[in-house]
Amino acid sequence: MDELAAGIRHAVQSWAADEHLEVPVPLELTVEPSARAEFGDYTTNVAFGLAKVARRAPMAIAHALAPRVVALCPVATGVEAAAPGHLNLTVDFWPGLLGPDLPAFAPAVTKVVVEHTSVNPNKAMHVGHLRSAVVGDVLARLLRRVGASVEVHNYVDDLGKQVADTLIGLMHLDFTGPVPTHRFDDFCWDLYAEVARRVANDPEWQAHERAALEALERQDNSTAWVGHLMTERLVREQLEDMGRFHIAYDLLVHESDIVREGFWARAFANLSRSPRMVYETAGRLAGCWVLRTGDDPGADGPPPQEAVAGDPRFNPDKVLVRSNGTLTYVAKDIAYHLWKFGRLDQDFRYRPVGADGPWTTARVGALSPPPFGRADRVVNVIDHRQDYAQEMVRLALSALGHDDAAEALTHVSYGVVSLSPATAAQLGVDTSAGRSSYPMAGRQGIGIKVSELLALVVDAVTASRSRDSGLDSQEIAVGAIRYYLLRHNLSTEIVFDVDAARDMHGNTGPYLMYAHARASSVLRRVADVPVDDVPRVLTPAERALARQLAAWPTVLVEAAATVNPTLLATYAYRLAEEFTHFYETHPVARADRGDQSGRIRLTRRVERVLGDALGVLGLPAPDEM
């Protein structure tokens, strides 16, 4: 609670002035919910941060501060010192229930570009791709919620090996697999796996791949045109899948347009003057332009700490331009980020994708596109396997003299999604090794497609329903899948299990949605009941619910500051739990007149705050399930 923290700071300043002490800057102060009800509502560690300057034990400082906090903090009704120096605080939550329902934030002047999804347009998307899309979408919603101006990008890598492999399959392979009439990306899923098998073992197919890569990058030939038509269709189907999950983009950035518009040429002209950019004349990298990441005293820009520490994921010499003149992914990403931050004196051409779709970079531009790019901050949602690539982009920005941009680039790294043994076995994977998880592998055609996953969960929702009214089964399924991908810590690998994703009980999206629907139902039953402002003492269950409601502004700010959507998911689940306990033990419609107003206010606040949280998480907030 901001008001509580402000009161504690006021008390500290008052005490320090009387004691002729300097308050440490910054003051070490955390205010957290108490672990047990008998310890009050909150606890603070402020006395520990003052012990050094006061040269007193934290417990003595806590005893001195306790009466001042009560006197100077209006919301604190009781403060006790507790060993070894904590302050336990009891709060009057009633005034908070009379205030505004939701926190408000002033619009920020900074612009944030959030890049997420960024799936190769060469086959159907799988659930691993969906994790990036859902995490990125929630971060965009969260940053907008706290006042930021947000622009969402989806990077379309239409020049890479994956696209080349699917393309040569279409051009050279007499593929005999079933041809779905409605999903081109399903056909490409199987086609890509077959081509990948051939490229791995057949020099002729390896030559096809090299030729396709060079043709795609030149962009002046029929192969590139076929590639363009193929990726355009696949991107359209990917957007349709994401639309079902309420994931939208402002701009699709095509890698081919970065090359066509000459962004890399301009970036290279500047980067080649840096001592970190070296043309190799001998050895295995002869003929390549390399970005040196080692700790070279003559190089500008700090090297990545991981490279210095010898992390095996990091190569001290990152190739940006291959000996055949083609660009690596990182080279094009460097140019893209220079444009993101407005550090290139040139722009894309743009056109809208349909009437309601995003804009896209294009060969031929439309009139009056929105002002894209020129970000103050960039947030990239990319799995941990791209940690090295993201460090190279940051290093290149510094080498070009853009230390501020390097500092403003945030990589939201997350663990990959693998398959549980049961789910892997269902897909025909050999699980005889007895591993705890099995990786998805697009090159082998192993994975749960997004469209298939949604259909499976929709079927499970429909089978579990007792009636057809209320929220549509697909909307419930979408909420279930989104929450399943959000409730895990970002750094952890998700071991995806189809049965767990279809679960409708416990810590799940449907549980949160049902809690909101239950609050709405209660409020409909008491819609005509007058509500007064007479203060009353809250029961322990009411206090626990009020304390969770009061934490929402703090959670929003902390989640935005740490770009961590899991904090939102955890908060929403705990709020739903507290409300469920309150609902089961505290009648509202049948409550005594003295209790009813307070319980209506609590229920009304739950509906508003939980609805706000669900909105940021991208889940429906239904009035009826």
C-alpha positions in Angstrom: 0.0 0.0 0.0 1.5 3.3 -1.1 -0.3 5.2 1.7 1.1 2.9 4.3 4.7 3.1 2.9 4.4 6.9 2.9 3.3 7.0 6.5 6.3 4.8 7.5 8.7 7.1 5.7 7.1 10.1 7.5 7.6 8.4 10.8 11.2 7.5 10.0 12.0 11.1 9.1 10.3 12.4 12.3 12.3 10.0 14.4 15.6 10.7 12.6 15.2 14.4 13.0 14.6 14.1 16.8 17.7 11.8 17.0 19.8 14.1 14.8 20.4 11.3 12.3 20.7 11.3 8.5 18.1 9.0 6.9 19.9 6.6 4.4 19.2 7.4 0.7 17.6 5.3 -0.6 15.9 4.1 2.5 15.7 0.3 2.7 11.9 -0.2 3.0 9.7 -3.1 2.1 6.1 -3.5 3.1 4.7 -7.1 2.7 1.6 -9.0 3.7 2.1 -10.8 7.0 2.6 -14.5 6.9 0.0 -15.1 9.6 -3.1 -13.2 10.7 -1.8 -12.9 14.3 1.1 -10.8 13.0 -1.2 -8.1 11.7 -1.9 -7.2 8.0 1.6 -6.2 6.9 5.2 -6.3 8.1 8.1 -3.9 7.3 11.9 -4.3 7.6 12.6 -0.6 7.8 14.4 -0.8 11.2 17.1 -3.0 9.7 18.0 -0.4 7.2 18.4 2.2 9.9 20.6 0.1 12.3 23.9 1.1 10.8 23.4 4.9 10.9 21.7 4.8 14.3 24.2 2.3 15.8 21.4 0.6 17.5 19.8 -2.9 17.4 16.9 -3.1 14.9 14.6 -4.2 17.7 15.3 -1.0 19.7 14.6 1.1 16.5 11.4 -0.8 15.9 10.1 0.0 19.4 11.0 3.7 18.9 9.2 3.8 15.5 6.0 2.0 16.5 4.1 4.8 18.2 5.2 7.3 15.5 3.8 5.2 12.7 0.5 5.0 14.5 0.5 8.7 15.0 1.6 9.7 11.5 0.0 7.0 9.3 -3.8 7.4 9.2 -4.5 3.9 7.8 -2.4 2.1 10.5 -4.6 1.3 13.5 -2.0 -0.8 15.3 1.8 -1.2 15.1 3.9 -3.7 17.1 7.6 -4.3 17.2 8.5 -8.0 16.7 11.9 -9.7 17.1 14.4 -9.4 15.6 13.3 -5.9 14.5 10.2 -6.1 12.3 7.2 -3.8 12.6 3.9 -5.6 12.3 1.1 -3.3 11.2 -2.7 -3.6 11.4 -4.6 -1.5 8.8 -8.1 0.0 8.6 -9.3 -1.2 5.2 -12.7 0.4 5.4 -11.7 3.8 3.9 -10.2 2.0 1.0 -13.5 0.3 0.2 -15.1 3.7 -0.2 -12.5 5.0 -2.6 -12.1 4.6 -6.4 -12.4 1.0 -7.6 -9.4 0.9 -9.8 -5.9 2.5 -9.8 -5.3 5.2 -12.4 -2.0 6.1 -14.0 -1.0 9.2 -15.8 -0.1 8.7 -19.5 3.7 8.3 -19.9 5.6 10.3 -22.5 7.9 7.4 -23.4 7.1 5.0 -26.2 7.7 1.3 -25.8 8.0 -1.2 -28.7 7.2 -4.7 -27.6 8.2 -7.5 -30.1 6.8 -10.9 -29.6 5.7 -14.1 -31.4 8.2 -13.7 -34.3 7.6 -17.2 -35.7 9.2 -18.4 -38.9 6.4 -18.3 -41.6 7.1 -21.8 -42.8 4.6 -24.1 -41.1 1.8 -24.2 -38.5 2.5 -22.6 -35.1 2.9 -24.9 -32.0 2.3 -24.3 -28.3 5.9 -23.2 -27.8 5.4 -20.3 -30.1 2.2 -19.5 -28.3 4.0 -19.0 -25.0 6.0 -16.1 -26.6 2.8 -14.6 -28.1 0.8 -14.8 -24.8 3.6 -13.5 -22.6 4.3 -10.6 -25.1 0.6 -9.8 -25.4 0.2 -9.6 -21.6 3.2 -7.4 -21.3 1.8 -5.0 -23.9 -1.5 -4.9 -22.1 0.3 -4.4 -18.8 2.4 -1.5 -20.0 -0.6 0.2 -21.6 -2.5 -0.3 -18.3 0.1 1.6 -16.4 0.1 4.5 -18.9 2.8 3.7 -21.5 2.4 4.2 -25.2 2.9 0.8 -26.6 3.6 -0.4 -30.2 3.5 -4.2 -30.8 5.7 -5.8 -33.5 5.8 -9.2 -35.0 9.1 -9.9 -36.8 8.5 -12.0 -39.9 11.7 -13.9 -40.7 10.9 -14.6 -44.4 14.6 -15.1 -45.4 15.8 -17.8 -43.1 16.7 -21.5 -43.5 13.3 -22.7 -42.3 11.5 -20.7 -45.0 14.0 -21.8 -47.6 13.4 -25.5 -46.6 9.6 -25.3 -46.9 10.0 -23.3 -50.2 12.3 -25.9 -51.8 9.8 -28.6 -50.7 7.1 -26.8 -52.6 9.4 -26.4 -55.7 11.2 -29.7 -55.8 9.4 -32.4 -53.7 6.7 -34.5 -55.1 5.1 -34.7 -51.6 2.5 -37.4 -51.2 1.2 -36.5 -47.8 -2.5 -35.6 -47.3 -3.3 -32.1 -48.5 -5.6 -30.2 -46.1 -8.0 -28.1 -48.0 -8.5 -25.5 -45.3 -5.0 -25.2 -43.7 -2.0 -24.5 -45.8 0.2 -24.4 -42.7 -0.8 -27.9 -41.7 0.4 -29.1 -45.1 3.7 -27.2 -44.7 4.2 -28.7 -41.2 4.6 -32.2 -42.8 6.4 -30.9 -45.9 9.0 -29.1 -43.8 9.7 -32.1 -41.7 10.3 -34.2 -44.8 12.6 -31.6 -46.4 14.5 -31.2 -43.2 15.2 -34.9 -43.1 16.5 -34.8 -46.7 18.6 -31.7 -46.2 20.3 -33.3 -43.2 21.4 -36.3 -45.3 21.5 -35.4 -49.0 24.0 -33.0 -50.6 21.6 -32.4 -53.5 19.0 -31.0 -51.1 21.7 -29.0 -49.2 22.5 -27.4 -52.5 18.8 -26.6 -53.1 18.7 -25.0 -49.6 21.8 -22.8 -50.3 20.4 -21.7 -53.7 17.1 -20.8 -52.1 18.7 -18.8 -49.3 20.7 -16.7 -51.8 17.7 -16.2 -54.1 15.5 -15.1 -51.2 18.1 -12.6 -50.1 18.6 -11.1 -53.6 14.9 -10.6 -54.0 15.2 -10.2 -57.8 14.0 -13.6 -59.0 11.0 -16.0 -59.3 12.1 -18.0 -56.3 11.8 -15.0 -54.1 8.4 -14.3 -55.5 7.2 -17.8 -54.7 8.7 -17.4 -51.3 6.8 -14.1 -50.8 3.5 -15.7 -51.8 4.1 -18.7 -49.5 5.0 -16.6 -46.5 2.2 -14.2 -47.0 -0.3 -17.1 -46.9 1.3 -18.6 -43.8 1.4 -15.3 -42.0 -2.3 -14.8 -42.7 -3.0 -18.2 -41.1 -0.8 -17.4 -38.1 -2.6 -14.1 -37.6 -5.9 -16.0 -37.7 -4.7 -18.3 -35.0 -3.5 -15.5 -32.8 -6.7 -13.6 -33.3 -8.6 -16.5 -31.7 -6.4 -15.9 -28.6 -7.1 -12.1 -28.8 -3.5 -11.4 -29.7 -3.0 -8.4 -32.0 -0.1 -6.5 -33.5 0.4 -3.0 -34.7 3.1 -3.8 -37.2 4.5 -6.8 -39.0 8.2 -6.3 -39.9 9.4 -8.4 -42.7 13.1 -9.3 -42.7 13.2 -9.1 -46.5 12.1 -5.4 -46.2 15.1 -4.7 -43.9 17.4 -6.0 -46.6 15.5 -4.3 -49.5 15.4 -0.9 -47.8 19.2 -1.0 -47.3 19.0 -0.9 -43.5 21.9 -3.3 -43.1 24.0 -1.4 -45.6 23.7 1.8 -43.6 24.3 -0.1 -40.3 27.3 -1.9 -41.7 28.9 1.4 -43.0 28.9 2.7 -39.4 29.7 -0.6 -37.7 32.7 -1.4 -39.9 34.4 1.6 -38.4 34.3 0.1 -34.9 37.3 -1.9 -33.8 35.0 -4.7 -32.8 34.0 -5.3 -36.4 36.7 -7.3 -38.1 37.1 -8.8 -41.6 38.7 -12.3 -41.3 41.3 -13.1 -43.9 42.4 -16.5 -42.6 41.1 -19.6 -40.7 37.7 -21.1 -40.6 36.0 -17.7 -40.7 38.0 -16.4 -43.7 35.9 -14.0 -45.8 33.4 -13.3 -43.0 32.7 -10.0 -41.2 32.8 -10.8 -37.5 31.7 -8.9 -34.4 34.4 -9.4 -31.7 32.9 -9.9 -28.2 36.2 -10.6 -26.4 37.6 -8.2 -23.8 39.7 -6.2 -26.3 41.2 -3.0 -24.7 41.0 -1.3 -28.1 37.4 -2.2 -28.7 34.6 0.2 -27.9 31.5 -0.9 -25.9 31.6 -3.3 -23.0 31.7 -7.0 -23.8 28.9 -9.3 -22.6 29.6 -10.6 -19.2 28.6 -14.1 -20.3 31.3 -14.1 -23.1 33.9 -13.0 -20.6 32.9 -15.7 -18.2 33.3 -18.4 -20.9 29.6 -19.4 -21.1 29.6 -22.2 -23.7 26.5 -20.6 -25.3 28.5 -17.6 -26.3 30.9 -17.4 -29.3 33.5 -14.7 -28.8 33.5 -14.1 -32.6 30.0 -13.6 -33.9 29.7 -13.8 -37.7 27.4 -11.1 -39.1 28.2 -11.4 -42.9 29.1 -14.9 -44.2 31.9 -15.4 -46.7 29.3 -15.8 -49.5 27.9 -12.3 -48.7 24.7 -13.4 -47.1 23.7 -12.0 -43.7 23.1 -13.8 -40.5 20.0 -13.3 -38.4 21.8 -11.2 -35.9 23.1 -8.7 -38.6 19.6 -8.0 -39.8 18.4 -7.8 -36.2 21.0 -5.1 -35.4 19.7 -3.1 -38.4 16.1 -3.6 -37.2 17.0 -2.4 -33.7 18.7 0.7 -35.0 15.5 1.5 -36.8 13.4 0.6 -33.7 15.2 3.3 -31.7 15.1 5.8 -34.6 18.8 5.7 -35.2 18.6 5.2 -39.0 17.8 8.1 -41.2 15.4 6.1 -43.3 12.1 4.2 -43.0 10.1 1.3 -44.3 7.2 1.5 -46.7 3.9 0.3 -45.2 0.5 -0.9 -46.1 -2.5 -2.1 -43.9 -3.3 -5.8 -43.7 -7.0 -5.8 -44.4 -9.6 -3.5 -42.9 -9.0 -4.4 -39.2 -5.6 -6.0 -39.3 -2.2 -4.6 -38.4 0.1 -2.7 -40.7 3.0 -4.4 -42.5 6.2 -3.3 -44.0 5.8 -3.7 -47.8 7.4 -3.3 -51.3 4.9 -0.6 -52.1 3.7 1.8 -49.5 0.3 3.3 -48.6 -0.5 6.9 -47.8 -0.3 8.3 -44.3 0.9 5.3 -42.2 1.1 5.7 -38.4 4.4 6.9 -37.1 6.1 3.6 -36.4 9.4 3.0 -34.5 11.4 5.7 -32.7 11.1 3.9 -29.4 12.4 5.1 -26.1 12.4 1.5 -24.8 12.3 -1.9 -26.6 11.1 -5.1 -25.0 11.8 -8.3 -26.9 10.0 -11.5 -25.8 12.3 -14.3 -27.0 13.2 -17.6 -25.4 16.4 -18.2 -23.6 18.1 -19.8 -26.6 18.4 -16.3 -28.1 20.2 -14.9 -25.1 23.4 -14.7 -27.1 21.8 -13.1 -30.1 20.2 -10.4 -27.9 23.6 -9.7 -26.3 25.1 -9.3 -29.7 22.5 -6.7 -30.7 23.1 -4.8 -27.4 26.9 -5.0 -28.0 26.5 -3.7 -31.5 24.3 -0.8 -30.4 27.1 0.2 -27.9 29.8 -0.2 -30.5 27.9 2.3 -32.7 27.8 4.8 -29.9 24.2 4.2 -28.8 24.8 3.2 -25.2 21.4 4.6 -24.2 19.6 2.4 -26.7 21.6 -0.7 -25.5 20.5 0.2 -21.9 16.9 0.6 -23.0 16.8 -2.8 -24.7 15.1 -5.4 -22.5 15.2 -9.1 -23.4 12.4 -10.9 -21.7 13.8 -14.4 -21.7 11.7 -17.4 -21.0 12.0 -21.2 -20.8 11.0 -23.3 -23.8 7.9 -25.6 -23.9 8.6 -29.3 -24.0 6.2 -32.3 -23.9 5.3 -34.5 -21.0 6.0 -38.2 -21.5 2.3 -38.9 -21.8 1.8 -36.2 -24.4 5.0 -37.1 -26.3 3.8 -40.8 -26.4 0.5 -39.6 -27.9 2.4 -38.0 -30.7 4.4 -41.1 -31.4 7.6 -40.1 -29.8 9.8 -42.9 -28.4 9.6 -42.4 -24.6 11.5 -45.6 -23.7 14.4 -43.5 -22.3 12.1 -42.5 -19.4 12.9 -38.8 -19.5 10.8 -36.3 -17.6 10.2 -34.2 -20.7 10.7 -34.4 -24.5 11.5 -31.4 -26.7 9.3 -30.3 -29.5 11.0 -30.4 -32.9 9.5 -28.7 -35.9 12.2 -30.2 -38.1 10.9 -33.6 -37.1 7.2 -32.7 -37.1 6.9 -33.2 -33.4 4.7 -30.7 -31.5 1.2 -29.7 -30.5 -0.1 -27.3 -33.1 -2.0 -24.2 -31.8 -5.1 -25.0 -33.8 -5.1 -28.6 -32.6 -4.6 -27.6 -29.0 -7.5 -25.1 -29.1 -9.8 -27.8 -30.6 -8.8 -30.3 -27.9 -9.5 -27.8 -25.0 -12.8 -26.6 -26.6 -14.0 -30.3 -26.7 -13.0 -30.7 -23.0 -14.9 -27.5 -22.0 -18.0 -28.5 -24.0 -18.0 -32.0 -22.4 -17.7 -30.6 -18.9 -20.6 -28.1 -19.3 -24.0 -28.7 -17.7 -25.7 -26.0 -19.9 -25.0 -24.1 -23.0 -25.8 -20.6 -21.8 -23.1 -18.2 -20.6 -19.6 -17.8 -22.0 -18.8 -19.5 -25.3 -16.8 -22.7 -25.0 -14.0 -21.4 -27.2 -13.6 -18.3 -25.1 -13.3 -20.5 -22.0 -10.8 -22.6 -23.8 -8.8 -19.6 -24.8 -8.7 -18.3 -21.2 -7.7 -21.8 -20.0 -4.7 -22.0 -22.4 -3.5 -18.4 -21.9 -3.5 -18.8 -18.1 -1.8 -22.2 -18.3 1.1 -20.6 -20.2 1.2 -17.6 -17.8 1.1 -19.2 -14.4 4.6 -20.6 -14.7 7.7 -18.6 -13.8 9.2 -17.2 -17.0 12.6 -18.8 -16.5 11.2 -22.3 -16.1 10.6 -24.8 -18.8 7.0 -25.7 -19.3 6.5 -29.4 -19.5 3.3 -29.3 -21.6 0.7 -31.9 -20.9 -2.6 -32.0 -22.9 -4.6 -33.3 -19.9 -3.3 -30.6 -17.6 -4.1 -27.9 -20.2 -7.7 -29.2 -20.3 -8.1 -29.1 -16.5 -10.9 -26.8 -15.5 -10.3 -26.8 -11.7 -7.8 -25.4 -9.2 -5.2 -22.9 -10.4 -6.7 -22.5 -13.8 -8.1 -19.9 -16.1 -11.7 -21.2 -15.8 -11.4 -21.0 -12.0 -10.6 -17.2 -12.2 -13.3 -16.6 -14.8 -15.8 -18.5 -12.6 -14.9 -16.3 -9.6 -15.7 -13.2 -11.6 -19.0 -14.7 -12.8 -19.9 -15.6 -9.2 -19.2 -12.0 -8.0 -21.4 -10.7 -10.8 -24.2 -13.1 -9.9 -24.1 -12.0 -6.3 -24.3 -8.3 -7.3 -27.3 -9.0 -9.5 -29.1 -10.5 -6.5 -28.5 -7.4 -4.4 -28.8 -4.8 -7.1 -31.7 -3.0 -5.4 -30.1 -3.1 -1.9 -29.1 0.4 -0.6 -25.4 0.6 0.5 -24.3 2.8 3.3 -20.9 4.2 4.4 -21.2 3.2 8.1 -17.8 1.9 9.2 -17.7 -1.6 10.6 -15.1 -4.1 11.9 -14.1 -6.6 9.2 -14.0 -10.4 10.0 -10.7 -12.2 9.3 -11.9 -13.5 6.0 -13.1 -10.0 5.0 -9.8 -8.5 6.0 -7.8 -11.1 4.0 -9.9 -10.3 0.9 -9.6 -6.5 1.5 -5.8 -6.8 1.9 -5.6 -8.7 -1.4 -7.7 -6.1 -3.1 -5.5 -3.3 -1.7 -2.4 -4.9 -3.3 -3.6 -4.5 -6.9 -1.9 -1.1 -7.6 1.4 -2.3 -6.2 1.2 -5.6 -8.2 0.6 -3.6 -11.4 3.6 -1.3 -10.8 5.9 -4.2 -9.8 4.9 -6.4 -12.7 5.4 -3.5 -15.1 8.8 -2.6 -13.6 10.1 -6.2 -13.8 8.2 -7.1 -17.0 7.0 -10.2 -15.2 3.4 -11.4 -16.2 3.6 -14.2 -13.7 3.0 -11.7 -10.9 -0.3 -10.9 -12.4 -1.4 -14.5 -12.7 -0.4 -15.2 -9.1 -2.2 -12.2 -7.9 -5.4 -13.0 -9.8 -5.4 -16.6 -8.5 -5.0 -15.5 -4.9 -7.7 -12.9 -5.2 -10.1 -15.6 -6.6 -9.1 -17.9 -3.7 -9.8 -15.2 -1.1 -13.1 -14.3 -2.7 -14.2 -18.0 -2.9 -13.4 -18.4 0.8 -15.3 -15.2 1.6 -18.3 -16.2 -0.6 -18.5 -19.7 1.1 -18.5 -18.3 4.6 -20.1 -14.9 4.4 -23.6 -14.6 2.9 -24.2 -11.4 1.0 -27.8 -11.4 -0.2 -28.9 -13.0 3.2 -26.5 -11.0 5.4 -27.7 -9.0 8.4 -28.3 -5.3 7.6 -25.2 -4.3 9.6 -22.9 -6.5 7.6 -24.5 -6.4 4.2 -23.2 -3.0 3.0 -19.6 -3.9 3.7 -20.0 -7.3 2.0 -21.6 -5.7 -1.1 -18.7 -3.2 -1.2 -16.2 -6.1 -1.0 -18.0 -8.1 -3.7 -18.3 -5.0 -6.0 -14.6 -4.3 -5.6 -13.7 -8.0 -6.4 -15.7 -7.8 -9.6 -13.9 -4.6 -10.6 -10.4 -5.6 -9.6 -10.6 -9.2 -10.8 -12.1 -8.0 -14.0 -9.2 -5.5 -14.4 -6.7 -8.3 -13.7 -8.4 -10.6 -16.2 -8.3 -7.9 -18.8 -4.6 -7.4 -18.4 -4.1 -11.2 -18.6 -6.2 -11.3 -21.7 -8.9 -13.6 -20.2 -12.6 -13.0 -20.4 -14.3 -11.4 -17.4 -17.8 -13.1 -17.8 -21.0 -12.2 -16.0 -22.1 -15.8 -16.4 -20.1 -19.0 -17.2 
